[in-house]
Amino acid sequence: MARPRNTQISLEDTPWYHCCSRTVRRAFIAGVDDYSGKSYEHRRGWIEKRILNLTDIFAIDVAAYAVMSNHLHLVLRMDVEKVNSWLDKTVVEQWHKCFKGTELTQRFVNGEVIEDKFLPQIKHFIALYRSRLCDISWFMRCLNEPIARQANREDNCTGHFWEGRFKSQALLDEAAVLACMAYVDLNPIRANMAKTPEDSMHTSLRLRIKAAITSQQPAQLMPFVGNEHQSQVKGLGVSLREYLDLVDETGRIIQDGKKGVISSNSEKTLERLNIPNGNWIKMVSDFAHLFQGPVGTLNELTRYCEHLNIRRRHFAKSCQYLNAFKQ
C-alpha cells in the first residue's frame, strides 16, 4: 500500500527528491495517435515551459528534467532557507502567481490597511502559503493540473490525464543525486528518441548544453558550482564541464550500437564522489529498476527510515550499489 506523501519526506535527511508522473492509458504527451493520426509532440513543450515557469514561483530548485512520450521525470531540491527568507508580502505575491488567493490576501499585497480583527487570518494564510511554496506535492500539482486541463480541452474530453499519484524518491547523498540526474538526462537516448545529448529535446541536459555554448548556465536550473559548495555556495558539487563530459561519455556507453569509455578526467570526477566506473554505468542504465525506494548508503537509509518510522525496508538491497562507494 502506498504511504502518505508526508511520511516519505524527511528534510532532516535530504532536500533532494526524484519525482515521476505518468499519463493514464491513451493519454498522449508526445508521439502520434495510431487511430487519429494526430501528433501530440507539442505537449512536451507545454510541460517544459511550465516546469521552467514554476522555478520562478516556488522555493524548489530543478536540477534535472526529461519530458518523455507518456511520463516525465524531475530531480528537485526543496530550499527551506529561501522560502523562510521571503518577506510576508513576497510569499503572498509568489502564491498569487499560481492562485487567485482570497479577497483578504489581495488587499494585503495591494498595500491596503488590514483591520486588526483580520490580522490572525492574514498570518494564517502567509504561513500556509509559505509551507506550500516549498512543498513538492504542491509543485507537482501546479505542474500537472494545468497541463491536464489544457490537454483535455484540446482533446475535447474530460477525466484524468495523469495517474492519480506521482512517484517520489528520496536521494540521500551527492552520488545518488548525480546518478539520478544522469539517468533522467539520458532518458531520451535510452529510449532511442535522440542520438546525442544535444538532440535530446525537452530535457534539462539540452538546456544546459545550449547555455554552455556561451559559457553560461540556465537561470532556471540548479547550477553546478564545483568545489565551491564547500564554501556554502548553493549548487551541485561538480563543475558543469565535468558533468557534461561524464553524461556524454556515459550516453555513448549505454546507447545500443555505440562504443565508449570513461575518460581519465571523468574517472577523477567519479573517484572524488567515491563511485566505481562499473557501479556508475549500472546505476545510470538501470536506476529505476535498481532503486524502488530511497537511494543512499545503508547508514543514510537507516537514518531516513528511523525518522519516518518505516519498519519494513524491502528496498535496502539497493544499498549495495552505494555501500561500495563509502566504506
Secondary structure, 3 states (H helix, E strand, C coil): CCCCHHHCCCCCCCCEEEEEEEECCCCCCCCECCCCCCECCHHHHHHHHHHHHHCCCCCEEEEEEEECCCEEEEEEEECHHHHHHCCHHHHHHHHHCCCCCCHHHHHHHCCCCCCHHHHHHHHHHHHHHHHHCCCHHHHHHHHHHHHHHHHHHHHCCCCCCECCCCEEEEECCHHHHHHHHHHHHCHHHHCCCCCCHHHCCCEHHHHHHHHHCCCCCCCCECCECHHHHHHCCCCECCCHHHHHHHHHHHHHHHCCCCCCCCCHHHHHHHHHCCCCHHHHHHHHHHHHHHCCCCECCHHHHHHHHHHHCCCCCCCHHHHHHHHCCCC
